[in-house]
Amino acid sequence: MLWVKAFHLVAVVCWFAALFYLPRLFVYHVDATDAVSRDRFCIMERKLYRGIAMPSMIATIALGIWLLTYNWGYYKTAGWLHAKLTFVVLLIGYHHICGAYVRKFAAGTVTKSGRFFRVFNELPVIVLIAIVILAVVKPF
């Protein structure tokens, strides 16, 4: 079980790293003034999303489900876990919204500002704080 938990945490760290950096790339992309830079950001965004964010998300979910099987009797009634999983579902939605922006940037159809993406970039921080508190403190 400890190996599964360790790899779950590694996957979570990688996933959050990607979700912290990808919207920051969006900020830089919106502010780019030349075609070469915009093309470079498209490549960076696509590789980060497909090469790191997506595999990390899949690994996080798969390993998390595996961890649940070790003590399902307890977990199915643990309120803190239900709240944590709600935040995980929100994070999965955020992940897919990022994917939609990757595609919009590639198509040249993004209409949002750098200011929007600066605020958008902060959302996973709030989710991370909630998930860590719920998993460590188990307040209910």
Backbone as JSON Lines, residues from 0, in Angstrom:
{"i":0,"aa":"M","n":[0.81,-1.2,0.0],"ca":[0.0,0.0,0.0],"c":[0.85,1.27,0.0]}
{"i":1,"aa":"L","n":[1.96,1.26,0.72],"ca":[2.8,2.46,0.78],"c":[3.41,2.8,-0.58]}
{"i":2,"aa":"W","n":[3.72,1.79,-1.38],"ca":[4.23,2.05,-2.73],"c":[3.17,2.71,-3.59]}
{"i":3,"aa":"V","n":[1.96,2.22,-3.48],"ca":[0.86,2.8,-4.26],"c":[0.64,4.25,-3.83]}
{"i":4,"aa":"K","n":[0.65,4.49,-2.53],"ca":[0.47,5.85,-2.02],"c":[1.61,6.76,-2.48]}
{"i":5,"aa":"A","n":[2.83,6.26,-2.46],"ca":[3.97,7.07,-2.9],"c":[3.83,7.45,-4.37]}
{"i":6,"aa":"F","n":[3.49,6.49,-5.21],"ca":[3.34,6.8,-6.63],"c":[2.11,7.68,-6.89]}
{"i":7,"aa":"H","n":[1.07,7.52,-6.08],"ca":[-0.09,8.41,-6.18],"c":[0.34,9.85,-5.9]}
{"i":8,"aa":"L","n":[1.13,10.05,-4.86],"ca":[1.59,11.4,-4.52],"c":[2.5,11.97,-5.6]}
{"i":9,"aa":"V","n":[3.36,11.15,-6.18],"ca":[4.22,11.61,-7.28],"c":[3.35,12.06,-8.45]}
{"i":10,"aa":"A","n":[2.33,11.28,-8.78],"ca":[1.43,11.63,-9.88],"c":[0.68,12.92,-9.58]}
{"i":11,"aa":"V","n":[0.23,13.09,-8.34],"ca":[-0.47,14.31,-7.95],"c":[0.44,15.53,-8.11]}
{"i":12,"aa":"V","n":[1.68,15.41,-7.65],"ca":[2.63,16.52,-7.76],"c":[2.86,16.88,-9.23]}
{"i":13,"aa":"C","n":[3.04,15.89,-10.07],"ca":[3.26,16.13,-11.5],"c":[2.03,16.77,-12.14]}
{"i":14,"aa":"W","n":[0.85,16.29,-11.77],"ca":[-0.38,16.84,-12.33],"c":[-0.55,18.31,-11.93]}
{"i":15,"aa":"F","n":[-0.35,18.6,-10.64],"ca":[-0.48,19.99,-10.2],"c":[0.59,20.88,-10.82]}
{"i":16,"aa":"A","n":[1.79,20.37,-10.97],"ca":[2.84,21.16,-11.62],"c":[2.4,21.56,-13.03]}
{"i":17,"aa":"A","n":[1.84,20.62,-13.76],"ca":[1.37,20.91,-15.11],"c":[0.21,21.92,-15.08]}
{"i":18,"aa":"L","n":[-0.71,21.75,-14.12],"ca":[-1.85,22.66,-14.04],"c":[-1.48,24.04,-13.52]}
{"i":19,"aa":"F","n":[-0.35,24.16,-12.84],"ca":[0.14,25.48,-12.44],"c":[0.85,26.17,-13.61]}
{"i":20,"aa":"Y","n":[1.58,25.39,-14.4],"ca":[2.39,25.99,-15.46],"c":[1.61,26.26,-16.74]}
{"i":21,"aa":"L","n":[0.65,25.4,-17.08],"ca":[-0.08,25.55,-18.34],"c":[-0.8,26.89,-18.44]}
{"i":22,"aa":"P","n":[-1.58,27.31,-17.44],"ca":[-2.22,28.63,-17.55],"c":[-1.2,29.78,-17.58]}
{"i":23,"aa":"R","n":[-0.04,29.59,-16.97],"ca":[1.01,30.6,-17.05],"c":[1.5,30.72,-18.49]}
{"i":24,"aa":"L","n":[1.6,29.59,-19.18],"ca":[1.93,29.63,-20.61],"c":[0.86,30.37,-21.39]}
{"i":25,"aa":"F","n":[-0.4,30.18,-20.99],"ca":[-1.49,30.9,-21.66],"c":[-1.31,32.41,-21.52]}
{"i":26,"aa":"V","n":[-0.88,32.87,-20.34],"ca":[-0.63,34.3,-20.12],"c":[0.43,34.78,-21.1]}
{"i":27,"aa":"Y","n":[1.53,34.06,-21.17],"ca":[2.62,34.45,-22.07],"c":[2.16,34.4,-23.52]}
{"i":28,"aa":"H","n":[1.36,33.39,-23.85],"ca":[0.89,33.22,-25.22],"c":[0.01,34.4,-25.63]}
{"i":29,"aa":"V","n":[-0.93,34.79,-24.78],"ca":[-1.8,35.93,-25.08],"c":[-0.98,37.19,-25.3]}
{"i":30,"aa":"D","n":[0.08,37.35,-24.54],"ca":[0.9,38.56,-24.62],"c":[1.93,38.52,-25.74]}
{"i":31,"aa":"A","n":[2.1,37.36,-26.38],"ca":[3.1,37.24,-27.46],"c":[2.68,38.11,-28.65]}
{"i":32,"aa":"T","n":[3.65,38.76,-29.25],"ca":[3.35,39.68,-30.35],"c":[3.79,39.16,-31.71]}
{"i":33,"aa":"D","n":[4.6,38.11,-31.75],"ca":[5.08,37.63,-33.04],"c":[4.65,36.17,-33.27]}
{"i":34,"aa":"A","n":[4.56,35.8,-34.52],"ca":[4.08,34.47,-34.9],"c":[4.99,33.36,-34.41]}
{"i":35,"aa":"V","n":[6.29,33.59,-34.42],"ca":[7.24,32.56,-33.97],"c":[7.0,32.23,-32.5]}
{"i":36,"aa":"S","n":[6.81,33.24,-31.68],"ca":[6.55,33.01,-30.25],"c":[5.22,32.31,-30.05]}
{"i":37,"aa":"R","n":[4.19,32.75,-30.76],"ca":[2.88,32.11,-30.62],"c":[2.94,30.64,-31.03]}
{"i":38,"aa":"D","n":[3.66,30.34,-32.1],"ca":[3.81,28.95,-32.53],"c":[4.56,28.13,-31.48]}
{"i":39,"aa":"R","n":[5.58,28.73,-30.91],"ca":[6.37,28.04,-29.87],"c":[5.5,27.74,-28.65]}
{"i":40,"aa":"F","n":[4.67,28.71,-28.25],"ca":[3.77,28.48,-27.11],"c":[2.77,27.38,-27.41]}
{"i":41,"aa":"C","n":[2.27,27.32,-28.63],"ca":[1.35,26.24,-29.0],"c":[2.0,24.88,-28.81]}
{"i":42,"aa":"I","n":[3.24,24.75,-29.23],"ca":[3.97,23.49,-29.08],"c":[4.18,23.17,-27.6]}
{"i":43,"aa":"M","n":[4.61,24.17,-26.83],"ca":[4.86,23.95,-25.4],"c":[3.57,23.55,-24.69]}
{"i":44,"aa":"E","n":[2.47,24.24,-25.0],"ca":[1.19,23.94,-24.36],"c":[0.72,22.52,-24.7]}
{"i":45,"aa":"R","n":[0.81,22.17,-25.96],"ca":[0.38,20.83,-26.39],"c":[1.22,19.74,-25.73]}
{"i":46,"aa":"K","n":[2.53,19.92,-25.7],"ca":[3.4,18.9,-25.1],"c":[3.19,18.79,-23.59]}
{"i":47,"aa":"L","n":[2.99,19.93,-22.93],"ca":[2.75,19.9,-21.49],"c":[1.43,19.21,-21.19]}
{"i":48,"aa":"Y","n":[0.4,19.54,-21.95],"ca":[-0.92,18.97,-21.71],"c":[-0.94,17.47,-22.01]}
{"i":49,"aa":"R","n":[-0.47,17.1,-23.18],"ca":[-0.53,15.69,-23.59],"c":[0.56,14.83,-22.95]}
{"i":50,"aa":"G","n":[1.73,15.4,-22.73],"ca":[2.86,14.61,-22.26],"c":[3.01,14.53,-20.76]}
{"i":51,"aa":"I","n":[2.48,15.51,-20.04],"ca":[2.63,15.52,-18.58],"c":[1.28,15.57,-17.87]}
{"i":52,"aa":"A","n":[0.44,16.55,-18.22],"ca":[-0.82,16.72,-17.5],"c":[-1.74,15.52,-17.66]}
{"i":53,"aa":"M","n":[-1.93,15.07,-18.89],"ca":[-2.88,13.96,-19.12],"c":[-2.4,12.65,-18.48]}
{"i":54,"aa":"P","n":[-1.15,12.23,-18.72],"ca":[-0.7,10.99,-18.05],"c":[-0.71,11.1,-16.53]}
{"i":55,"aa":"S","n":[-0.37,12.27,-16.0],"ca":[-0.36,12.46,-14.54],"c":[-1.77,12.38,-13.98]}
{"i":56,"aa":"M","n":[-2.73,12.97,-14.68],"ca":[-4.12,12.9,-14.23],"c":[-4.6,11.45,-14.21]}
{"i":57,"aa":"I","n":[-4.33,10.74,-15.29],"ca":[-4.75,9.34,-15.38],"c":[-4.11,8.51,-14.27]}
{"i":58,"aa":"A","n":[-2.82,8.7,-14.05],"ca":[-2.12,7.96,-12.99],"c":[-2.68,8.32,-11.61]}
{"i":59,"aa":"T","n":[-2.94,9.6,-11.38],"ca":[-3.5,10.04,-10.1],"c":[-4.83,9.36,-9.83]}
{"i":60,"aa":"I","n":[-5.7,9.35,-10.82],"ca":[-7.03,8.75,-10.66],"c":[-6.92,7.24,-10.47]}
{"i":61,"aa":"A","n":[-6.13,6.59,-11.29],"ca":[-5.99,5.13,-11.21],"c":[-5.41,4.71,-9.86]}
{"i":62,"aa":"L","n":[-4.35,5.38,-9.44],"ca":[-3.72,5.03,-8.17],"c":[-4.63,5.39,-6.99]}
{"i":63,"aa":"G","n":[-5.39,6.48,-7.11],"ca":[-6.34,6.86,-6.06],"c":[-7.42,5.81,-5.9]}
{"i":64,"aa":"I","n":[-7.93,5.32,-7.02],"ca":[-8.94,4.25,-6.95],"c":[-8.33,3.0,-6.32]}
{"i":65,"aa":"W","n":[-7.11,2.68,-6.69],"ca":[-6.42,1.52,-6.12],"c":[-6.32,1.68,-4.6]}
{"i":66,"aa":"L","n":[-5.96,2.88,-4.14],"ca":[-5.86,3.12,-2.7],"c":[-7.21,2.93,-2.0]}
{"i":67,"aa":"L","n":[-8.28,3.32,-2.66],"ca":[-9.61,3.16,-2.06],"c":[-9.95,1.69,-1.8]}
{"i":68,"aa":"T","n":[-9.42,0.81,-2.63],"ca":[-9.73,-0.62,-2.48],"c":[-9.12,-1.23,-1.22]}
{"i":69,"aa":"Y","n":[-8.12,-0.59,-0.65],"ca":[-7.46,-1.15,0.53],"c":[-8.35,-1.1,1.78]}
{"i":70,"aa":"N","n":[-9.27,-0.12,1.84],"ca":[-10.1,0.0,3.04],"c":[-11.46,0.61,2.66]}
{"i":71,"aa":"W","n":[-12.11,0.03,1.67],"ca":[-13.35,0.58,1.15],"c":[-14.42,0.73,2.23]}
{"i":72,"aa":"G","n":[-14.48,-0.19,3.17],"ca":[-15.47,-0.12,4.24],"c":[-15.41,1.21,5.0]}
{"i":73,"aa":"Y","n":[-14.21,1.69,5.26],"ca":[-14.04,2.97,5.94],"c":[-14.29,4.13,4.99]}
{"i":74,"aa":"Y","n":[-13.68,4.07,3.81],"ca":[-13.72,5.2,2.88],"c":[-15.12,5.54,2.38]}
{"i":75,"aa":"K","n":[-15.98,4.54,2.25],"ca":[-17.31,4.82,1.7],"c":[-18.17,5.67,2.63]}
{"i":76,"aa":"T","n":[-17.78,5.75,3.91],"ca":[-18.53,6.58,4.86],"c":[-17.72,7.77,5.36]}
{"i":77,"aa":"A","n":[-16.53,7.99,4.85],"ca":[-15.67,9.09,5.3],"c":[-16.07,10.39,4.61]}
{"i":78,"aa":"G","n":[-16.67,11.29,5.37],"ca":[-17.12,12.56,4.8],"c":[-16.0,13.38,4.19]}
{"i":79,"aa":"W","n":[-14.84,13.39,4.85],"ca":[-13.71,14.15,4.32],"c":[-13.32,13.65,2.94]}
{"i":80,"aa":"L","n":[-13.39,12.33,2.72],"ca":[-13.02,11.78,1.41],"c":[-14.03,12.18,0.35]}
{"i":81,"aa":"H","n":[-15.3,12.19,0.7],"ca":[-16.33,12.61,-0.27],"c":[-16.09,14.06,-0.68]}
{"i":82,"aa":"A","n":[-15.75,14.91,0.29],"ca":[-15.44,16.31,-0.02],"c":[-14.18,16.4,-0.88]}
{"i":83,"aa":"K","n":[-13.17,15.62,-0.54],"ca":[-11.93,15.62,-1.32],"c":[-12.2,15.18,-2.76]}
{"i":84,"aa":"L","n":[-12.98,14.13,-2.92],"ca":[-13.28,13.65,-4.26],"c":[-14.1,14.66,-5.06]}
{"i":85,"aa":"T","n":[-14.91,15.46,-4.37],"ca":[-15.63,16.54,-5.06],"c":[-14.64,17.54,-5.64]}
{"i":86,"aa":"F","n":[-13.61,17.88,-4.86],"ca":[-12.58,18.79,-5.37],"c":[-11.78,18.14,-6.5]}
{"i":87,"aa":"V","n":[-11.56,16.84,-6.42],"ca":[-10.86,16.14,-7.5],"c":[-11.68,16.22,-8.79]}
{"i":88,"aa":"V","n":[-12.98,16.04,-8.68],"ca":[-13.85,16.15,-9.86],"c":[-13.78,17.57,-10.44]}
{"i":89,"aa":"L","n":[-13.78,18.57,-9.58],"ca":[-13.63,19.95,-10.05],"c":[-12.28,20.14,-10.75]}
{"i":90,"aa":"L","n":[-11.24,19.53,-10.2],"ca":[-9.92,19.64,-10.8],"c":[-9.87,18.95,-12.17]}
{"i":91,"aa":"I","n":[-10.55,17.84,-12.3],"ca":[-10.63,17.15,-13.6],"c":[-11.33,18.07,-14.61]}
{"i":92,"aa":"G","n":[-12.38,18.74,-14.17],"ca":[-13.05,19.71,-15.05],"c":[-12.12,20.83,-15.46]}
{"i":93,"aa":"Y","n":[-11.37,21.37,-14.5],"ca":[-10.39,22.43,-14.79],"c":[-9.35,21.92,-15.79]}
{"i":94,"aa":"H","n":[-8.9,20.71,-15.6],"ca":[-7.93,20.09,-16.49],"c":[-8.47,20.09,-17.93]}
{"i":95,"aa":"H","n":[-9.72,19.69,-18.09],"ca":[-10.31,19.63,-19.43],"c":[-10.57,21.02,-20.01]}
{"i":96,"aa":"I","n":[-10.86,21.99,-19.16],"ca":[-10.98,23.37,-19.64],"c":[-9.63,23.83,-20.17]}
{"i":97,"aa":"C","n":[-8.55,23.49,-19.46],"ca":[-7.21,23.81,-19.95],"c":[-6.98,23.17,-21.32]}
{"i":98,"aa":"G","n":[-7.41,21.93,-21.47],"ca":[-7.27,21.25,-22.77],"c":[-8.03,21.98,-23.86]}
{"i":99,"aa":"A","n":[-9.21,22.5,-23.53],"ca":[-9.98,23.27,-24.51],"c":[-9.23,24.54,-24.9]}
{"i":100,"aa":"Y","n":[-8.58,25.18,-23.93],"ca":[-7.8,26.38,-24.26],"c":[-6.57,26.04,-25.1]}
{"i":101,"aa":"V","n":[-5.95,24.89,-24.84],"ca":[-4.83,24.45,-25.67],"c":[-5.29,24.37,-27.13]}
{"i":102,"aa":"R","n":[-6.45,23.77,-27.34],"ca":[-6.99,23.64,-28.7],"c":[-7.37,24.99,-29.29]}
{"i":103,"aa":"K","n":[-7.94,25.88,-28.48],"ca":[-8.31,27.21,-28.97],"c":[-7.08,28.03,-29.33]}
{"i":104,"aa":"F","n":[-6.03,27.93,-28.53],"ca":[-4.8,28.63,-28.87],"c":[-4.23,28.1,-30.18]}
{"i":105,"aa":"A","n":[-4.25,26.79,-30.36],"ca":[-3.73,26.18,-31.59],"c":[-4.54,26.64,-32.81]}
{"i":106,"aa":"A","n":[-5.84,26.85,-32.61],"ca":[-6.71,27.29,-33.71],"c":[-6.7,28.82,-33.88]}
{"i":107,"aa":"G","n":[-6.09,29.52,-32.91],"ca":[-6.05,30.97,-32.98],"c":[-7.37,31.64,-32.64]}
{"i":108,"aa":"T","n":[-8.18,31.0,-31.8],"ca":[-9.51,31.53,-31.5],"c":[-9.7,31.98,-30.06]}
{"i":109,"aa":"V","n":[-8.63,32.14,-29.32],"ca":[-8.75,32.57,-27.92],"c":[-9.08,34.06,-27.88]}
{"i":110,"aa":"T","n":[-10.09,34.4,-27.09],"ca":[-10.49,35.8,-26.94],"c":[-10.26,36.33,-25.53]}
{"i":111,"aa":"K","n":[-9.77,35.48,-24.64],"ca":[-9.55,35.89,-23.24],"c":[-8.26,36.7,-23.13]}
{"i":112,"aa":"S","n":[-8.19,37.5,-22.09],"ca":[-7.03,38.37,-21.86],"c":[-5.99,37.7,-20.97]}
{"i":113,"aa":"G","n":[-4.83,38.31,-20.92],"ca":[-3.79,37.85,-19.99],"c":[-4.26,37.96,-18.56]}
{"i":114,"aa":"R","n":[-5.03,38.99,-18.26],"ca":[-5.56,39.16,-16.91],"c":[-6.49,38.0,-16.54]}
{"i":115,"aa":"F","n":[-7.33,37.57,-17.48],"ca":[-8.2,36.42,-17.24],"c":[-7.37,35.2,-16.88]}
{"i":116,"aa":"F","n":[-6.32,34.93,-17.67],"ca":[-5.51,33.74,-17.44],"c":[-4.69,33.85,-16.16]}
{"i":117,"aa":"R","n":[-4.36,35.06,-15.74],"ca":[-3.66,35.22,-14.46],"c":[-4.57,34.79,-13.3]}
{"i":118,"aa":"V","n":[-5.84,35.15,-13.37],"ca":[-6.8,34.73,-12.34],"c":[-7.08,33.23,-12.48]}
{"i":119,"aa":"F","n":[-7.3,32.79,-13.71],"ca":[-7.55,31.37,-14.0],"c":[-6.42,30.49,-13.44]}
{"i":120,"aa":"N","n":[-5.21,31.0,-13.47],"ca":[-4.03,30.28,-13.0],"c":[-4.07,30.02,-11.49]}
{"i":121,"aa":"E","n":[-4.83,30.8,-10.75],"ca":[-4.87,30.67,-9.29],"c":[-5.87,29.61,-8.81]}
{"i":122,"aa":"L","n":[-6.79,29.21,-9.66],"ca":[-7.83,28.28,-9.23],"c":[-7.3,26.94,-8.71]}
{"i":123,"aa":"P","n":[-6.31,26.31,-9.37],"ca":[-5.84,25.03,-8.82],"c":[-5.15,25.17,-7.46]}
{"i":124,"aa":"V","n":[-4.67,26.36,-7.14],"ca":[-4.06,26.57,-5.81],"c":[-5.11,26.38,-4.73]}
{"i":125,"aa":"I","n":[-6.29,26.95,-4.95],"ca":[-7.39,26.83,-3.99],"c":[-7.79,25.36,-3.83]}
{"i":126,"aa":"V","n":[-7.88,24.66,-4.94],"ca":[-8.25,23.24,-4.91],"c":[-7.16,22.43,-4.19]}
{"i":127,"aa":"L","n":[-5.91,22.73,-4.45],"ca":[-4.81,22.03,-3.79],"c":[-4.88,22.21,-2.28]}
{"i":128,"aa":"I","n":[-5.1,23.43,-1.83],"ca":[-5.19,23.69,-0.4],"c":[-6.33,22.87,0.22]}
{"i":129,"aa":"A","n":[-7.47,22.88,-0.43],"ca":[-8.62,22.13,0.1],"c":[-8.33,20.63,0.15]}
{"i":130,"aa":"I","n":[-7.77,20.09,-0.91],"ca":[-7.49,18.65,-0.96],"c":[-6.48,18.24,0.1]}
{"i":131,"aa":"V","n":[-5.43,19.01,0.27],"ca":[-4.4,18.67,1.26],"c":[-4.98,18.74,2.67]}
{"i":132,"aa":"I","n":[-5.74,19.79,2.96],"ca":[-6.33,19.9,4.3],"c":[-7.28,18.73,4.56]}
{"i":133,"aa":"L","n":[-8.11,18.41,3.59],"ca":[-9.05,17.3,3.78],"c":[-8.32,15.97,3.97]}
{"i":134,"aa":"A","n":[-7.26,15.72,3.19],"ca":[-6.56,14.45,3.26],"c":[-5.7,14.3,4.52]}
{"i":135,"aa":"V","n":[-5.17,15.42,5.0],"ca":[-4.26,15.34,6.16],"c":[-5.03,15.53,7.47]}
{"i":136,"aa":"V","n":[-5.87,16.55,7.55],"ca":[-6.57,16.87,8.79],"c":[-7.79,15.97,8.99]}
{"i":137,"aa":"K","n":[-8.44,15.59,7.89],"ca":[-9.68,14.78,7.94],"c":[-10.66,15.41,8.93]}
{"i":138,"aa":"P","n":[-11.12,16.64,8.64],"ca":[-11.91,17.39,9.6],"c":[-13.3,16.82,9.89]}
{"i":139,"aa":"F","n":[-13.78,15.9,9.07],"ca":[-15.09,15.29,9.33],"c":[-15.18,13.94,8.66]}
